[in-house]
């Protein structure tokens, strides 16, 4: 069991700019107090308890862990829009803000984990990470105009904007429906609300809040990441697999958080079941190159070979964590493998140009770091660095988007090759192979630029999260 030695050494980011959110204080406080009615036996019913368990799984596993976290924030898998909207509704029932703000704050957490801009690091205090941060404003990620830039993929979707705007009204309406259903069932409206809404809500809040607090303080680590995330079996138990947090920080796009045989992750099992019945696809498995950097030896032979290869290359063991939610892109359908190859080549070229732009901003920031000028700089220089961070991350965003386009065009070329008649198959295969190569190269360049930007601007100014578009 690892306890965090840095606890209490982190300041609250832009503390002077934060203001108490009295509405949040009242709502969370009222629901906690109202849930105490569960100690009055007159409000208990077996059906109310069963409803609480069902809604705990519905709002917690379907809504928060599967939808808000693994689908919307990290795009660990793809699904139909109607499924995404149903799961988002389930997430709204957890009353943890709207989907866009939830995603934005979580992406900031990954980008600035256990650094000052992290919205909820326990290095401030345990209670700050657990719930204290909820009661005050988060500078730069409070109003819609501020946080929508951290969730641009969701901002383009009117349904997600609706859920984000009216999440509290939807929660209240659902609570009203629970009351009416309970009354119709047998005059149990009050019991169903106390257990199915209030008690379930309080337990679910604290279960998910433990992911922010406990799994950055106590537990074990499979990976030497550049923050304090840990794996905790008991948090994983109450949060449907989210407690394997160190694994997640090391490989954020993986749909599987549990990696060792005893790291049970029922949310991942559900995603695999969705894949089996055709409701999910492109499910991201743990990266072999990330697994190769595990600090334990419980890995397969291929992973060990990769680890040896990295050691020969002199690659550092510490993983630089950052948010990389790759959003699916739509590209026009080309008429031939040759045209798909040309389109992939053009997109790859744009990705490289954007990556070069990003690297120029990173070089400028590193120059200031080498001179030790960041901490001593006057406000004008700090403002300049913040602007550079914005522009650098925007360039990375453009590079990743162009690389994703190149990948889509490459897939088209591959399909043409597979369907080509014998006479044209050799040429089509040539274009498919070439397009795959340049798409892979574009992706590597974009990822490299993202790592450079993340390192160069870490801790400088406000966090800016790329959503890859």
C-alpha positions as CSV (number, residue, x, y, z in Angstrom):
1,X,0.0,0.0,0.0
2,X,1.4,3.4,-1.1
3,X,0.7,6.6,0.7
4,X,1.3,9.9,-1.0
5,X,4.3,11.7,0.4
6,X,3.5,15.0,-1.2
7,X,0.1,15.4,0.4
8,X,-0.6,19.0,1.5
9,X,2.2,20.5,-0.7
10,X,0.0,21.8,-3.5
11,X,-1.6,25.2,-3.7
12,X,-5.2,25.7,-5.0
13,X,-4.9,27.0,-8.5
14,X,-5.9,30.7,-8.8
15,X,-7.5,30.6,-5.3
16,X,-8.0,34.3,-5.2
17,X,-10.3,34.1,-8.2
18,X,-12.6,31.4,-6.8
19,X,-16.0,32.1,-5.5
20,X,-18.3,30.0,-3.4
21,X,-21.1,28.3,-5.4
22,X,-23.9,28.7,-2.9
23,X,-26.4,26.9,-5.2
24,X,-24.2,23.8,-5.2
25,X,-23.6,24.0,-1.5
26,X,-27.4,24.1,-0.9
27,X,-28.3,21.3,-3.3
28,X,-25.6,18.8,-2.1
29,X,-26.2,19.7,1.5
30,X,-30.0,19.4,1.2
31,X,-29.8,16.0,-0.6
32,X,-27.4,14.7,2.1
33,X,-29.7,15.8,4.9
34,X,-32.9,14.6,3.1
35,X,-31.2,11.2,2.6
36,X,-31.2,10.8,6.4
37,X,-34.9,10.0,6.2
38,X,-33.7,6.5,5.3
39,X,-33.1,6.0,9.0
40,X,-36.9,6.4,9.5
41,X,-38.3,2.9,9.0
42,X,-41.6,4.3,7.7
43,X,-39.8,5.3,4.5
44,X,-38.3,1.8,3.9
45,X,-39.6,-0.6,1.3
46,X,-38.1,-3.6,-0.5
47,X,-39.1,-2.1,-3.8
48,X,-37.5,1.2,-2.9
49,X,-34.2,-0.6,-2.0
50,X,-34.3,-2.6,-5.3
51,X,-34.9,0.6,-7.2
52,X,-31.9,2.3,-5.5
53,X,-29.6,-0.6,-6.5
54,X,-30.9,-0.5,-10.1
55,X,-30.5,3.2,-10.4
56,X,-27.1,3.1,-8.8
57,X,-25.9,0.8,-11.6
58,X,-27.8,2.8,-14.2
59,X,-26.5,6.3,-13.3
60,X,-23.1,5.1,-12.0
61,X,-22.0,2.4,-14.4
62,X,-24.0,3.2,-17.6
63,X,-24.0,7.0,-17.0
64,X,-20.7,8.1,-15.4
65,X,-18.1,5.4,-15.9
66,X,-19.2,4.0,-19.3
67,X,-20.6,7.2,-20.9
68,X,-19.3,10.4,-19.4
69,X,-15.8,8.9,-18.8
70,X,-14.9,6.2,-21.2
71,X,-17.1,7.2,-24.2
72,X,-17.4,11.0,-24.1
73,X,-14.2,12.0,-22.5
74,X,-11.7,9.5,-23.9
75,X,-13.6,7.9,-26.8
76,X,-12.5,4.5,-25.8
77,X,-15.1,3.0,-28.1
78,X,-17.7,4.0,-30.6
79,X,-21.4,3.5,-30.6
80,X,-24.6,4.6,-32.3
81,X,-25.8,8.1,-31.5
82,X,-29.0,6.9,-30.0
83,X,-27.0,4.7,-27.6
84,X,-24.8,7.6,-26.8
85,X,-27.8,9.9,-26.0
86,X,-29.5,7.2,-23.8
87,X,-26.2,6.7,-21.9
88,X,-25.8,10.5,-21.5
89,X,-29.3,10.6,-20.0
90,X,-28.2,7.9,-17.5
91,X,-25.2,10.1,-16.7
92,X,-27.4,13.1,-16.1
93,X,-29.2,11.0,-13.4
94,X,-25.9,11.0,-11.4
95,X,-26.2,14.8,-10.9
96,X,-22.5,15.5,-11.5
97,X,-23.0,18.5,-13.8
98,X,-23.8,18.4,-17.5
99,X,-21.8,16.1,-19.8
100,X,-19.8,18.9,-21.4
101,X,-18.6,20.4,-18.2
102,X,-17.9,17.0,-16.7
103,X,-15.8,16.1,-19.8
104,X,-14.0,19.4,-19.7
105,X,-13.0,19.2,-16.1
106,X,-11.9,15.6,-16.5
107,X,-9.7,16.4,-19.5
108,X,-8.1,19.3,-17.5
109,X,-7.5,16.8,-14.6
110,X,-5.6,14.5,-17.0
111,X,-3.6,17.3,-18.6
112,X,-2.6,18.9,-15.3
113,X,-2.9,15.9,-13.0
114,X,-1.5,16.7,-9.5
115,X,-0.2,20.1,-10.7
116,X,-1.8,23.4,-9.6
117,X,-4.4,23.7,-12.5
118,X,-5.7,20.2,-11.6
119,X,-9.3,20.9,-10.5
120,X,-9.3,18.3,-7.7
121,X,-5.9,17.0,-6.6
122,X,-5.7,15.5,-3.1
123,X,-2.2,17.0,-2.8
124,X,-4.1,20.1,-1.6
125,X,-6.1,18.0,1.0
126,X,-8.1,14.9,0.9
127,X,-11.4,16.7,1.4
128,X,-10.6,19.3,-1.3
129,X,-10.2,16.5,-3.9
130,X,-13.2,14.5,-2.5
131,X,-15.8,17.3,-2.5
132,X,-14.4,20.7,-1.5
133,X,-13.6,21.7,-5.1
134,X,-17.2,21.3,-6.0
135,X,-18.3,24.2,-3.8
136,X,-16.2,26.9,-5.5
137,X,-15.9,28.0,-9.0
138,X,-13.2,26.6,-11.3
139,X,-11.5,29.5,-13.1
140,X,-11.4,29.0,-16.8
141,X,-13.9,26.1,-16.7
142,X,-17.0,27.4,-15.0
143,X,-19.2,29.1,-17.6
144,X,-20.3,27.5,-20.8
145,X,-18.1,29.9,-22.9
146,X,-15.1,28.8,-20.9
147,X,-15.5,25.0,-20.8
148,X,-17.0,24.4,-24.2
149,X,-13.5,24.9,-25.8
150,X,-12.3,21.9,-23.8
151,X,-15.1,19.7,-25.3
152,X,-15.4,20.9,-28.8
153,X,-16.5,17.5,-30.0
154,X,-19.6,17.6,-27.8
155,X,-20.2,21.3,-28.4
156,X,-21.1,20.5,-32.0
157,X,-23.9,18.2,-30.9
158,X,-27.2,20.0,-30.1
159,X,-28.4,17.0,-28.0
160,X,-25.3,17.1,-25.8
161,X,-25.7,20.9,-25.4
162,X,-29.3,20.3,-24.3
163,X,-28.3,17.8,-21.7
164,X,-25.5,20.1,-20.5
165,X,-27.9,23.1,-20.1
166,X,-30.8,21.3,-18.5
167,X,-29.2,18.4,-16.6
168,X,-30.6,19.6,-13.3
169,X,-34.1,20.0,-14.6
170,X,-33.9,16.5,-16.2
171,X,-32.8,15.1,-12.8
172,X,-35.7,16.9,-11.0
173,X,-38.2,15.6,-13.6
174,X,-36.9,12.1,-13.2
175,X,-37.3,12.3,-9.4
176,X,-40.9,13.4,-10.0
177,X,-41.5,10.5,-12.2
178,X,-40.0,8.1,-9.6
179,X,-42.5,9.6,-7.0
180,X,-45.5,9.2,-9.3
181,X,-44.4,5.6,-10.3
182,X,-44.1,4.7,-6.6
183,X,-47.5,6.1,-5.8
184,X,-49.1,4.1,-8.7
185,X,-47.3,1.0,-7.6
186,X,-48.7,1.0,-4.1
187,X,-48.6,4.4,-2.4
188,X,-44.8,4.2,-2.1
189,X,-43.8,7.4,-3.8
190,X,-42.0,8.9,-0.7
191,X,-40.1,5.6,-0.1
192,X,-39.0,5.4,-3.7
193,X,-37.8,9.0,-3.7
194,X,-35.9,8.6,-0.4
195,X,-34.2,5.3,-1.5
196,X,-34.2,5.4,-5.2
197,X,-33.3,9.1,-5.6
198,X,-31.8,10.5,-2.4
199,X,-29.9,7.6,-0.7
200,X,-28.7,6.3,-4.1
201,X,-27.5,9.8,-5.1
202,X,-25.5,10.3,-1.9
203,X,-23.8,6.9,-2.1
204,X,-23.0,7.3,-5.8
205,X,-21.6,10.8,-5.3
206,X,-19.1,9.5,-2.7
207,X,-18.2,6.4,-4.6
208,X,-17.2,8.4,-7.7
209,X,-15.6,11.2,-5.6
210,X,-13.3,8.6,-4.1
211,X,-11.8,8.2,-7.6
212,X,-10.6,11.8,-7.4
213,X,-9.4,11.6,-3.8
214,X,-8.4,8.1,-2.7
215,X,-6.9,6.9,-6.0
216,X,-4.4,9.7,-5.9
217,X,-3.3,8.9,-2.3
218,X,-3.5,5.2,-1.4
219,X,-2.9,2.1,-3.4
220,X,-0.3,0.5,-5.6
221,X,1.1,1.6,-9.0
222,X,1.6,-0.5,-12.1
223,X,3.1,2.5,-13.9
224,X,5.6,5.2,-13.0
225,X,3.4,8.1,-14.3
226,X,4.2,11.8,-13.9
227,X,1.5,12.3,-11.3
228,X,0.4,10.4,-8.1
229,X,-2.4,8.1,-9.5
230,X,-2.8,4.7,-7.8
231,X,-4.8,1.5,-8.1
232,X,-7.3,0.8,-5.4
233,X,-9.4,-2.4,-5.3
234,X,-12.1,-1.1,-3.0
235,X,-12.6,2.1,-5.1
236,X,-12.8,-0.2,-8.2
237,X,-15.5,-2.2,-6.4
238,X,-17.8,0.7,-5.7
239,X,-17.1,2.6,-8.9
240,X,-17.4,-0.3,-11.5
241,X,-13.7,-0.5,-12.3
242,X,-12.7,3.2,-12.1
243,X,-10.4,2.4,-9.1
244,X,-7.7,1.1,-11.4
245,X,-6.7,4.7,-11.8
246,X,-3.0,4.4,-12.3
247,X,-3.6,2.0,-15.2
248,X,-6.0,4.6,-16.7
249,X,-3.7,7.5,-16.3
250,X,-1.0,5.5,-18.1
251,X,-3.2,4.6,-21.0
252,X,-6.2,6.9,-21.1
253,X,-7.8,5.8,-24.3
254,X,-8.0,2.2,-23.3
255,X,-11.5,0.9,-22.6
256,X,-10.0,-1.5,-20.1
257,X,-8.9,-0.1,-16.8
258,X,-8.1,-3.4,-15.1
259,X,-5.0,-5.0,-16.6
260,X,-4.0,-7.8,-14.2
261,X,-6.1,-10.9,-13.7
262,X,-7.4,-9.7,-10.3
263,X,-8.2,-6.1,-11.5
264,X,-11.9,-6.6,-12.1
265,X,-13.4,-4.0,-14.4
266,X,-17.1,-4.7,-15.0
267,X,-17.6,-1.5,-17.1
268,X,-15.1,-3.0,-19.6
269,X,-16.9,-6.3,-19.5
270,X,-20.1,-4.4,-20.4
271,X,-18.3,-2.6,-23.3
272,X,-17.1,-5.9,-24.6
273,X,-20.7,-7.3,-24.3
274,X,-21.9,-4.2,-26.3
275,X,-19.3,-5.0,-28.9
276,X,-20.5,-8.7,-29.1
277,X,-24.1,-7.6,-29.8
278,X,-23.1,-4.9,-32.2
279,X,-23.7,-1.8,-30.1
280,X,-20.0,-0.9,-29.8
281,X,-17.0,-1.0,-32.1
282,X,-13.4,0.2,-32.4
283,X,-13.0,-0.7,-28.7
284,X,-9.5,0.4,-27.6
285,X,-7.5,-2.3,-25.8
286,X,-4.5,-1.5,-23.7
287,X,-1.5,-0.2,-25.7
288,X,1.2,-2.8,-26.0
289,X,3.8,-0.1,-25.8
290,X,2.3,1.3,-22.6
291,X,2.0,-2.2,-21.1
292,X,5.7,-2.7,-21.9
293,X,6.5,0.1,-19.4
294,X,4.8,-1.6,-16.5
295,X,7.0,-1.5,-13.4
296,X,5.9,-5.0,-12.4
297,X,6.9,-8.2,-14.3
298,X,3.4,-9.6,-14.8
299,X,3.3,-8.9,-18.6
300,X,3.3,-11.2,-21.6
301,X,6.4,-12.1,-23.7
302,X,5.7,-9.6,-26.4
303,X,5.4,-6.8,-23.9
304,X,8.8,-7.8,-22.3
305,X,10.4,-7.7,-25.8
306,X,9.0,-4.2,-26.3
307,X,10.4,-3.2,-22.9
308,X,13.8,-4.5,-23.9
309,X,13.6,-2.6,-27.1
310,X,12.7,0.7,-25.3
311,X,15.6,0.1,-22.9
312,X,18.0,-0.2,-25.8
313,X,16.6,3.0,-27.3
314,X,17.2,4.8,-24.0
315,X,13.5,5.7,-23.6
316,X,12.7,7.1,-20.2
317,X,10.5,5.0,-18.0
318,X,8.3,7.8,-16.7
319,X,5.1,8.1,-18.7
320,X,4.0,11.6,-19.6
321,X,0.2,11.7,-19.2
322,X,-2.1,13.8,-21.3
323,X,-5.6,13.7,-22.6
324,X,-6.0,12.4,-26.1
325,X,-9.7,11.8,-26.9
326,X,-9.6,11.0,-30.6
327,X,-12.9,12.0,-32.1
328,X,-14.2,10.2,-35.2
329,X,-13.9,12.4,-38.3
330,X,-16.0,12.4,-41.4
331,X,-14.3,12.6,-44.8
332,X,-15.7,12.5,-48.3
333,X,-15.8,9.2,-50.1
334,X,-13.2,9.0,-52.8
335,X,-13.8,7.2,-56.1
336,X,-10.7,5.2,-56.4
337,X,-7.7,3.9,-54.4
338,X,-5.5,6.5,-56.2
339,X,-7.7,9.4,-55.1
340,X,-7.9,8.1,-51.5
341,X,-4.1,7.9,-51.5
342,X,-3.8,11.5,-52.8
343,X,-6.3,12.7,-50.1
344,X,-4.4,10.8,-47.4
345,X,-1.1,12.3,-48.6
346,X,-2.6,15.9,-48.5
347,X,-4.0,15.3,-45.0
348,X,-0.7,13.9,-43.8
349,X,1.1,16.9,-45.2
350,X,-1.2,19.2,-43.3
351,X,-0.7,17.2,-40.1
352,X,3.1,17.6,-40.4
353,X,2.8,21.4,-41.1
354,X,0.6,21.8,-38.0
355,X,3.0,19.7,-35.9
356,X,5.9,21.9,-37.0
357,X,4.0,25.0,-35.9
358,X,3.3,23.4,-32.6
359,X,7.0,22.5,-32.1
360,X,8.0,26.1,-32.7
361,X,5.8,27.2,-29.8
362,X,7.2,24.4,-27.7
363,X,10.8,25.5,-28.5
364,X,10.0,29.0,-27.4
365,X,8.6,27.9,-24.1
366,X,11.6,25.6,-23.5
367,X,13.9,28.5,-24.1
368,X,12.2,30.4,-21.3
369,X,12.4,27.4,-19.0
370,X,16.1,27.0,-19.7
371,X,16.7,30.6,-18.7
372,X,14.7,30.1,-15.5
373,X,12.4,32.9,-16.6
374,X,9.0,31.3,-16.1
375,X,8.8,31.8,-12.3
376,X,10.5,35.2,-12.4
377,X,8.8,36.5,-15.4
378,X,6.6,39.6,-15.3
379,X,2.9,39.5,-16.2
380,X,3.5,40.4,-19.8
381,X,5.8,37.4,-20.3
382,X,3.4,35.1,-18.5
383,X,0.6,36.4,-20.7
384,X,2.8,35.7,-23.8
385,X,3.5,32.2,-22.6
386,X,-0.2,31.5,-22.0
387,X,-1.0,32.7,-25.5
388,X,1.8,30.5,-26.8
389,X,0.2,27.6,-25.0
390,X,-3.2,28.2,-26.5
391,X,-1.7,28.5,-30.0
392,X,0.6,25.5,-29.6
393,X,-2.2,23.3,-28.4
394,X,-4.4,24.5,-31.2
395,X,-1.7,23.5,-33.7
396,X,-1.5,20.1,-32.1
397,X,-5.3,19.8,-32.4
398,X,-5.1,20.6,-36.1
399,X,-2.3,18.1,-36.5
400,X,-4.2,15.3,-34.8
401,X,-7.3,16.0,-36.8
402,X,-5.4,16.0,-40.1
403,X,-3.7,12.7,-39.1
404,X,-7.2,11.2,-38.3
405,X,-8.3,12.3,-41.8
406,X,-5.3,10.7,-43.3
407,X,-6.1,7.5,-41.5
408,X,-9.7,7.6,-42.8
409,X,-8.6,8.0,-46.4
410,X,-6.1,5.2,-45.9
411,X,-9.0,3.0,-44.8
412,X,-10.8,3.9,-47.9
413,X,-7.8,2.9,-50.0
414,X,-7.5,-0.4,-48.2
415,X,-11.2,-1.2,-49.0
416,X,-10.6,-0.4,-52.6
417,X,-7.7,-2.8,-52.6
418,X,-9.7,-5.5,-51.1
419,X,-12.5,-5.1,-53.6
420,X,-10.3,-4.5,-56.7
421,X,-10.5,-6.7,-59.7
422,X,-7.5,-8.9,-60.6
423,X,-6.3,-6.4,-63.3
424,X,-6.2,-3.4,-60.9
425,X,-5.4,-5.2,-57.7
426,X,-1.6,-4.6,-57.7
427,X,-2.0,-0.9,-58.2
428,X,-4.7,-0.6,-55.6
429,X,-2.6,-2.5,-53.1
430,X,0.3,-0.2,-53.8
431,X,-1.8,2.9,-53.1
432,X,-3.3,1.2,-49.9
433,X,0.1,0.4,-48.5
434,X,1.5,3.8,-49.3
435,X,-1.5,5.6,-47.7
436,X,-1.3,3.4,-44.6
437,X,2.4,4.3,-44.2
438,X,1.9,8.1,-44.6
439,X,-1.2,8.0,-42.3
440,X,0.9,6.2,-39.6
441,X,3.7,8.7,-40.1
442,X,1.3,11.6,-39.7
443,X,-0.1,10.1,-36.6
444,X,3.3,9.6,-35.1
445,X,4.3,13.2,-35.9
446,X,1.1,14.6,-34.3
447,X,1.6,12.4,-31.2
448,X,5.2,13.5,-30.9
449,X,4.2,17.2,-31.1
450,X,1.6,16.6,-28.5
451,X,4.2,15.2,-26.1
452,X,6.6,18.1,-26.8
453,X,3.8,20.6,-26.1
454,X,2.7,18.9,-23.0
455,X,6.2,18.9,-21.6
456,X,7.1,22.4,-22.7
457,X,4.0,24.1,-21.3
458,X,3.4,21.9,-18.2
459,X,2.4,24.2,-15.4
460,X,2.5,27.4,-17.5
461,X,-0.7,29.4,-17.3
462,X,-4.2,28.0,-17.6
463,X,-4.7,24.4,-18.9
464,X,-5.8,24.1,-22.5
465,X,-7.0,20.7,-23.6
466,X,-7.0,19.4,-27.1
467,X,-10.1,17.5,-28.3
468,X,-8.3,16.7,-31.5
469,X,-10.6,19.1,-33.6
